[in-house]
Amino acid sequence: MSEESLAIQTVVIGAGVVGLAIGRSLAQAGHEVIVLEANGRFGEGISSRNSEVIHAGIYYPEGSLKARLCVEGRQQLYQYCDQHKVGYRKCGKWIVATSDRQVENLEAIRNGAGRNGVELEFVSGVGVSNALPDISATAGLWSPETGIVDSHALMLSLLGGFEDAGGRMVPGAPVTGVETFGHRHRLRVGGDMPCVLDASNVINAAGLGAARLAQEWVGLPESQKPRQWLARGVYFSYGGRHPFRNLIYPVPEPGGLGVHLTLDLAGQARFGPDVEWIDNEDYSVDPGRVARFTDSIRRWWPGLDESRLQPAYAGIRPKLTGPDGGVSDFRIEGPEEHGVDGVVNLFGIESPGLTSCLAIADLVTAKLR
């Protein structure tokens, strides 16, 4: 490592909600930390393009990292928002069945959630009609622990806590390559002020770019360089008034959770996401997809006014399995998994990454002890 470089103890790559939570946790644990962000501001990637839902932990396989970190993270996140005055609302969520066949699926969903420590209430069709008179449903499940959060305010709070603990975020600083030599890691940083950093610890929380960075990482075992697929989901906003105060999800169908209704803290409704597999990052929203959205939504909300649906935004999920690969878990791998001192890679951090961010940060911090 003869090339001149700047020495730093710990580098976190990526200033999304997960990277900021990790940076804060490590700084509070006594690390000298910088967070490098390729974009000009924090949270401009996956973290700014999600539904802002605080998930209860319903659908994830028992024993998976997603199940454990979602439940732990949800509890931590509500407490954090109370303590730091971050806007949120525990609005609850309905999962509604629109046929007798789907009613049978509700019990399986309820049992799976129960194994994750999440209690759901089964409600008959009459009960759903009383609670949601505008919804057409044969039965439903009520999730009281689901909520929504102001994700920008959350990231701003995490950044503040990180900086208060002595950390520093550097925007406009894309990491173009990493080389590992023994117990040290050399990071090549681009942008307006390119440099080389010599770090003891590197946390790869680069979101959509995490797998790509690992593929080119010199000194990382090949087994730790996963393939990644991209799944785009688009959202349509709903203009004007609507009758809902809770989130509404249909019973999941193969390929996703179905087009569902979420709310922001101002009460505006939006629908999505759908699932479309793409080869390259592309955040465009095709207005023509509104027809599919309309057909899906009207199965459970017959009164939908299609003319009030407007293209909103798109998000992209980094998937570790393709269209036919089934459910994939988070991969959060430290020295115990890959044998490289001081490195933690985070792959496939999609939903419920926002909900899980504080629990993920705790896990990463523990892996570097």
C-alpha positions in Angstrom: 0.0 0.0 0.0 2.7 2.5 -1.1 0.3 4.9 -2.7 -0.3 7.9 -0.4 -3.7 7.8 1.4 -5.7 9.3 4.2 -6.1 7.0 7.2 -9.5 6.6 8.8 -10.8 4.0 11.3 -14.3 3.3 9.8 -16.0 4.1 6.5 -19.6 3.6 5.8 -20.5 3.6 2.1 -24.0 4.9 1.5 -26.0 7.6 3.2 -29.4 6.1 2.9 -31.5 5.5 6.0 -29.6 2.2 6.7 -26.1 3.8 6.2 -27.0 6.7 8.4 -28.3 4.5 11.2 -25.1 2.4 11.0 -22.9 5.5 11.0 -24.7 6.8 14.1 -24.5 3.5 15.9 -20.8 3.1 15.2 -20.0 6.7 16.2 -21.9 6.3 19.4 -19.9 3.1 20.1 -16.7 5.1 19.8 -15.6 4.6 16.2 -14.1 7.4 14.2 -16.5 7.3 11.3 -17.2 8.9 7.9 -20.1 8.2 5.7 -19.5 8.5 2.0 -22.4 9.2 -0.3 -22.2 9.2 -4.1 -25.1 11.6 -4.6 -25.1 15.3 -3.6 -27.4 14.7 -0.6 -28.3 11.9 1.8 -31.2 9.5 1.1 -31.5 10.1 -2.6 -31.5 6.4 -3.5 -33.8 3.6 -2.3 -34.6 5.6 0.9 -36.4 8.4 -0.9 -38.4 6.1 -3.1 -40.4 3.8 -0.8 -43.8 3.8 0.7 -42.7 5.1 4.2 -44.5 2.2 5.8 -43.4 0.9 9.3 -44.0 -2.8 8.7 -45.2 -5.1 11.5 -43.3 -8.2 10.2 -46.1 -10.2 8.8 -44.9 -11.9 5.6 -41.3 -12.9 6.2 -40.2 -16.5 6.7 -39.8 -17.6 10.3 -36.2 -17.4 11.4 -35.2 -15.1 8.6 -33.2 -11.9 9.2 -36.0 -9.9 7.6 -38.5 -11.3 10.2 -36.2 -10.8 13.2 -34.9 -7.4 12.2 -38.3 -6.1 11.2 -39.9 -6.9 14.5 -37.0 -5.6 16.5 -36.6 -2.6 14.3 -40.2 -1.6 14.3 -40.3 -1.5 18.1 -37.0 0.5 18.1 -38.3 2.9 15.5 -41.5 3.8 17.3 -39.5 4.5 20.4 -36.9 6.5 18.5 -39.6 8.6 16.8 -41.1 9.4 20.2 -37.8 10.3 21.7 -36.5 12.4 18.8 -39.9 13.9 17.7 -39.9 12.3 14.2 -43.3 12.4 12.7 -45.1 9.1 12.4 -48.6 7.6 12.8 -49.5 4.1 13.9 -52.4 4.0 11.6 -52.8 0.2 11.3 -53.2 -1.9 8.2 -56.0 -4.1 6.7 -55.3 -7.2 4.6 -58.5 -7.9 2.7 -59.7 -10.9 0.9 -62.1 -10.6 -2.0 -63.1 -14.2 -2.5 -63.6 -17.4 -0.5 -60.4 -18.8 -1.9 -58.5 -15.8 -0.5 -60.1 -16.1 2.9 -58.4 -19.5 3.2 -55.1 -17.7 2.7 -55.8 -15.3 5.5 -55.3 -18.0 8.1 -52.0 -19.0 6.7 -50.9 -15.3 6.8 -52.1 -15.0 10.4 -50.2 -18.2 11.4 -47.0 -17.1 9.7 -47.2 -13.6 11.4 -47.8 -15.3 14.7 -44.6 -17.3 14.4 -42.8 -14.0 13.9 -44.4 -12.6 17.1 -46.9 -10.5 15.3 -50.5 -10.7 16.4 -53.2 -10.2 13.7 -57.0 -10.1 14.3 -59.2 -12.0 12.0 -62.3 -10.0 11.0 -65.4 -11.3 9.2 -66.8 -9.7 6.1 -69.4 -7.9 8.2 -66.7 -6.6 10.5 -64.7 -5.3 7.6 -67.8 -3.7 6.1 -68.5 -1.9 9.4 -64.9 -0.7 9.6 -64.4 0.0 5.9 -67.9 0.6 4.3 -66.3 1.6 0.9 -64.4 -1.7 0.7 -65.6 -4.9 -0.9 -64.2 -7.8 1.1 -65.3 -11.3 2.3 -62.9 -11.1 5.3 -59.8 -9.4 6.5 -56.9 -9.3 8.9 -56.2 -6.2 11.1 -52.6 -5.3 11.9 -52.5 -2.6 14.7 -48.7 -2.3 14.7 -48.3 -1.1 11.1 -47.6 2.6 10.7 -46.2 5.3 8.5 -43.2 7.6 9.1 -41.7 10.8 7.7 -38.6 9.1 6.2 -36.8 12.4 5.3 -37.2 13.6 8.9 -36.0 10.3 10.2 -32.8 10.5 8.1 -32.2 14.1 9.1 -32.5 13.0 12.7 -30.1 10.1 12.3 -27.6 12.3 10.5 -27.8 14.8 13.4 -27.2 12.0 15.9 -24.3 10.8 13.8 -22.7 14.2 13.6 -23.3 14.9 17.3 -21.3 11.7 18.1 -18.4 13.0 16.0 -19.2 11.5 12.6 -19.0 13.2 9.3 -20.9 12.7 6.1 -19.2 13.4 2.8 -21.6 13.9 -0.2 -20.6 13.7 -3.8 -18.0 11.0 -2.9 -18.7 7.8 -4.9 -16.5 4.8 -4.0 -15.1 3.5 -7.3 -13.2 0.6 -5.9 -11.9 -1.2 -2.8 -8.8 -3.3 -2.3 -8.1 -5.3 0.8 -4.6 -6.0 2.0 -4.4 -8.0 5.3 -6.2 -6.0 7.9 -6.5 -2.7 5.9 -8.8 -1.6 3.1 -8.0 1.0 0.4 -10.9 2.9 -1.0 -10.7 4.9 -4.2 -13.1 7.8 -3.9 -14.2 9.9 -7.0 -16.1 13.1 -7.3 -14.9 16.7 -7.3 -12.2 15.9 -4.8 -10.9 12.3 -5.5 -8.8 10.7 -2.9 -7.6 7.4 -1.5 -8.7 6.3 2.0 -6.9 3.7 4.1 -9.5 2.2 6.5 -9.6 -0.4 9.3 -13.3 -1.0 8.8 -15.6 -0.7 5.8 -19.3 -1.1 5.8 -20.8 -1.6 2.3 -24.3 -0.1 2.7 -24.5 1.2 -0.9 -28.0 0.0 -1.6 -28.4 -0.7 -5.3 -24.7 -0.4 -5.8 -23.6 -2.7 -3.0 -23.4 -5.9 -5.1 -21.7 -4.1 -7.9 -19.1 -2.7 -5.5 -18.5 -6.2 -4.1 -18.1 -7.7 -7.6 -15.1 -5.4 -8.2 -13.7 -5.6 -4.6 -10.1 -6.9 -4.7 -9.5 -9.3 -1.8 -13.1 -10.2 -1.1 -13.9 -14.0 -1.6 -15.8 -14.8 -4.8 -18.4 -16.5 -2.7 -19.2 -13.1 -1.1 -20.0 -11.5 -4.5 -23.7 -12.1 -5.1 -25.7 -11.6 -8.3 -28.4 -9.0 -8.1 -31.6 -8.4 -9.9 -33.6 -5.1 -10.1 -37.3 -5.0 -9.5 -39.0 -1.7 -10.2 -42.2 -0.7 -8.5 -44.2 2.4 -9.5 -46.7 4.4 -7.5 -49.7 6.4 -8.5 -51.0 9.2 -6.3 -54.8 9.8 -5.7 -55.9 13.4 -6.0 -58.3 14.9 -3.6 -60.4 13.3 -0.8 -60.8 9.6 -0.1 -62.5 7.6 2.7 -59.5 5.9 4.3 -57.5 6.3 7.5 -55.7 2.9 7.4 -53.4 1.2 5.0 -55.2 -1.3 2.7 -53.5 -4.4 1.3 -55.1 -7.1 -0.8 -54.2 -10.7 -0.1 -50.8 -11.3 -1.7 -50.7 -12.9 -5.1 -47.7 -14.7 -6.7 -44.9 -12.1 -7.4 -45.7 -9.5 -4.8 -48.1 -8.1 -2.2 -50.5 -6.7 -4.8 -51.3 -3.1 -5.5 -52.1 -1.6 -2.1 -53.0 1.8 -0.6 -50.7 3.7 1.6 -51.0 7.1 3.1 -48.5 9.9 4.0 -48.7 11.9 7.2 -50.8 14.5 5.4 -53.4 11.9 4.6 -52.7 11.8 0.8 -53.3 8.3 -0.7 -51.1 6.6 -3.1 -51.2 3.1 -4.7 -48.4 0.7 -5.4 -45.9 -0.6 -5.9 -46.3 -3.1 -8.7 -43.4 -5.3 -9.8 -41.5 -5.0 -13.1 -38.1 -6.7 -13.6 -35.6 -4.4 -15.3 -32.0 -4.6 -16.4 -30.8 -1.1 -15.6 -31.7 1.6 -13.1 -34.7 3.5 -14.6 -37.1 5.5 -12.5 -39.6 6.4 -15.2 -43.3 5.8 -14.6 -45.4 4.8 -17.6 -48.8 6.5 -17.3 -50.2 3.6 -19.3 -49.8 1.3 -16.3 -52.8 3.0 -14.7 -55.1 0.5 -16.4 -53.5 -2.4 -14.5 -53.6 -0.4 -11.3 -57.3 0.4 -11.8 -58.3 -3.2 -12.4 -56.4 -4.4 -9.3 -57.7 -1.7 -7.0 -61.3 -2.1 -8.1 -61.3 -5.7 -6.9 -61.5 -4.3 -3.4 -62.5 -0.6 -3.8 -65.2 -0.5 -6.5 -65.7 3.2 -6.0 -62.2 4.1 -7.3 -62.3 7.2 -9.6 -59.7 6.3 -12.2 -59.4 10.0 -13.4 -57.8 10.9 -10.0 -54.9 8.5 -10.4 -51.7 10.3 -11.4 -48.2 8.9 -12.0 -46.1 9.6 -8.8 -42.7 8.0 -8.6 -40.9 4.7 -9.0 -38.6 2.8 -6.6 -36.2 -0.1 -7.3 -35.6 -3.0 -5.0 -32.2 -4.8 -5.1 -33.2 -8.5 -5.3 -30.9 -11.4 -4.6 -33.2 -13.8 -6.5 -34.8 -13.3 -9.9 -38.4 -13.5 -11.1 -38.5 -17.3 -10.5 -36.2 -17.4 -7.5 -38.7 -17.1 -4.7 -38.2 -15.1 -1.5 -34.7 -13.8 -0.6 -33.5 -12.7 2.8 -31.2 -9.9 3.8 -27.5 -10.7 3.5 -25.6 -8.9 6.3 -22.1 -10.5 6.3 -19.2 -9.7 8.5 -15.9 -11.4 9.3 -17.5 -14.5 10.7 -19.2 -15.1 7.3 -16.5 -14.2 4.9 -13.2 -14.2 6.9 -12.2 -10.6 6.0 -11.4 -8.5 9.1 -13.2 -5.2 9.4 -15.7 -5.6 6.6 -19.5 -5.9 6.7 -21.4 -6.2 3.4 -25.2 -5.5 3.2 -26.9 -7.1 0.2 -30.5 -7.2 -0.8 -31.5 -4.4 1.7 -35.0 -3.7 0.3 -38.3 -3.7 2.3 -38.4 -3.9 5.3 -35.0 -2.0 5.4 -36.6 1.3 6.5 -38.4 -0.4 9.4 -35.4 -2.4 10.3 -32.7 0.3 10.1 -32.0 0.6 13.8 -31.9 -3.1 14.3 -29.6 -3.5 11.2 -27.3 -0.9 12.7 -27.1 -2.8 16.0 -26.3 -6.0 14.1 -23.5 -4.4 12.0 -22.0 -2.7 15.1 -22.0 -6.1 16.9 -20.2 -7.7 13.9 -17.3 -5.3 14.2 -16.7 -5.9 17.9 
